Amino acid sequence: MEQSLRTPDGARVAAGPADLAIDLSVQGMTCASCVGRVERALAAVPGVARASVNLATEQAHIQIATGVTGDALVQAVAKAGYEARVLSDDNRHTDDADARHDAEADALRKALWLSALLTLPVFILEMGSHLIPGVHRLLANSIGMQNSWYLQFVLTTVVLLLPGRRFFTIGIPALLRRTPDMNSLVALGAGAAYAYSVVATFFPFLLPPSAINVYYEAAAVIVTLILLGRWLEAGAKGRTSEAIKRLMKLQPDTARVLRDGNWTDASVSSLSRGETVALRPGERVPVDGVVIEGSSYIDESMISGEPVPVQKTEGTGVVAGTVNQSGALTLKVTKTGADTVLAQIIRMVERAQADKLPIQAVVDRITMWFVPAVMAAAALTFLVWLFVGPTPALTFALVNAVAVLIIACPCAMGLATPTSIMVGTGRAAQLGVLFRKGDALQALRDARVVAVDKTGTLTEGKPALTDLIAASGFDRSTVLRQVAAVEARSEHPIAQAIVQAAQQEGLSLAPATEFSTQTGAGIAAQTEGVLVQVGADRFMRSLGIDVEVFSDQVLRLAEEGKTPVYAAVDGQLAAMIAVSDPIKPSTGQAIKAMHDLGLKVVMVTGDSRRTGEAIARQLGIDEVIAEVMPEGKVEAINALKQRYGMLAFVGDGINDAPALAAADIGIAIGTGTDIAMEAADVVLMSGDMGGVPTAIDISRATLANIRQNLFWAFAYNTALIPIAAGVLYPINGVLLSPIFAAGAMAMSSVFVVGNALRLKRFSPHVHA
């Protein structure tokens, strides 16, 4: 069943895809290879349709068939070498999850400090002479070179057994399963340097005299620098989810509720539908509800992105997490817990963050083979230096092979895309733009044309009756009364405007029977003993009724942007009715902003061409496709796609749902209908067109950020692997030490995450 939520205006918004899915928390992943391994393990479970794993959130979203259990998925992940647990609404955002993340960061910090304290003397003993002249001679004269090696052996052994143990306990089993990952590369690199040094220390007779040397400092420093990168990465990754955490903290813990005739403070989790809650000035709304007493202004910027407070009076809805301004309100609880708008916005953002963009598929294909390719490159480097390199060949072979293993760890590759998606979609949610599907984030970047519906999208969607001209022989009030009686059975905005006009004139409406409708054309019913038919000119023509008598008036009204409809009584043309739907104040600025972004704007409407073109002239819209029936909107969308390329369609009504689904990117106005929301890829909570350029802006910014990350990750590895292998040595004698390789690799991941975090400061361009 499709989950949905309500906007502050009362409209429902779809909260997630209508698929059967299970989410897992996965611990132990460190790089893109880990992600691929977990995805392959999950995809192998019978009944799994699709598995998407996010390294940044450490979560997996699995679309499944009926019968697949969470236990089966957890076991599959365990066989791949990782820990997993099933996530639910109850435990998804528990304090335990935060505590576990904090504990992991704290453990990394302690391991880093221990490793650094043990590594520092090893580094000084071996590398001091390179940094401070005379240190090497001083150490040789004081403790002796052999004793120095023994001390380095002891300290490095402790580094590898304690803080560095994690790389071996994870990496070696992964290697034995023939699924090597980053830990495998670190374990091989540090282990090879350590093993070579042990042989040189205790069994020097096994090596050529020129090759007797130790690299304890390389093994120890590699572990220390990788731990430093992991610790910095853990802190940075924690910051990527701050948008979600801030949303979660918006809902207060307690509320003042009326129970047994007394007002008492109670936990929000204990509230149930139908209870009465008091909201004092300055307080956050604890749950979704409806005002039953009082008047105040509510700051709904966390939902809509709009800074202007909204007035709330009796009968209007309020949303959990919004802030009451000055007045006191009494609310009736309508939604609690996971059903609130806030909870479902969080769920929608998380689903978008879990999705993979098409660009990620390229990364996945590369990283699947990347670690094995790196190991092969390291082996080739070792062999080339061993058989072709200068003396001591074995030493050169070891050092360069270890440098290749360390520099190529694909951590940055695995983080490049998901961290940007996390921060970008989180920032979008703060601005009132909800991406229901992650791939819409990439598709929106490539949009060339924006097609828009008129009613409720460009306009307020609440038209008012402006003119009613009765035909000869008909009384205006009688026609209005009869037409309003028929239109009272319809939910169309024009129908509501006619009914409201009749009520304002004090006309009493008789019941209507035998009601029938022709979608997008007109309606008919019996009332007061006559057959009343109301609709557009094409509906009248289909009934054989000539409307030319009103041609002059229709031309004038169309030039004014008013929509004409006709009424017939017992088969005779009775009146021409004009309705005007006011344009939303923000629409003109939004159209200009889209033009500034290089987009073409096309209006697709069921109104007459004259009416559509009149509105287009007012707003500067590039093209109008008018008199389009609901089923014709899909044809219009497809035709526009063929002419212009990637297309986004913006709509809000039931008849917009097929067009939203047919467009490359469907954007639903947040005050629209359930069906429109369910068919859309992006939802604008603010309810106006201003969110469209904002969504496009953040899409482009996020994709640019991803491209920067991927360039850094791929170009960095591509450029430095040959250097680590020693290609510059024949030219200028330069070799990349494993120590510098480890530091550079660790910093690459931190750079990628730090670059993604810049999106937190994103602000839409001001298109003046």
Secondary structure, DSSP 8 states (H G I E B T S, - for coil): ---EEE-TTS-EEE-S-SS-EEEEEEES--SHHHHHHHHHHHHTSTTEEEEEEETTTTEEEEEE-TT--HHHHHHHHHHTT-EEEEE-TTTTT-HHHHHHHHHHHHHHHHHHHHHHHHHHHHHHHHHHHHHSTTHHHHHHHHT-HHHHHHHHHHHHHHHHHTTTHHHHHHHHHHHHTT---HHHHHHHHHHHHHHHHHHHHH-GGGS-GGG----HHHHHHHHHHHHHHHHHHHHHHHHHTHHHHHHHHTS-SEEEEEETTEEEEEEGGG--TT-EEEE-TT-B--SEEEEEEE-EEEE-HHHH---S-EEE-TT-EE-TT-EE-SS-EEEEEEE-GGGSHHHHHHHHHHHHHHS--HHHHHHHHHHHHHHHHHHHHHHHHHHHHHHHS-SSHHHHHHHHHHHHHHHT-THHHHHHHHHHHHHHHHHHHHTTEEESSTHHHHHHHT--EEEE-IIIIIB-S--EEEEEEE-TT--HHHHHHHHHHHHTT---HHHHHHHHHHHHTT------EEEEEETTTEEEEEETTEEEEEE-HHHHHHTT---GGGHHHHHHHHHTT-EEEEEEETTEEEEEEEEE--B-TTHHHHHHHHHHTT-EEEEE-SS-HHHHHHHHHHHT-SEEE-S--HHHHHHHHHHHHHHHSSEEEEE-SGGGHHHHHHSSEEEEETTS-HHHHHH-SEEETT-STTHHHHHHHHHHHHHHHHHHHHHHHHHHHHHHHHHHHTTTHHHH-----HHHHHHHHHHHHHHHHHHHHGGGG-------
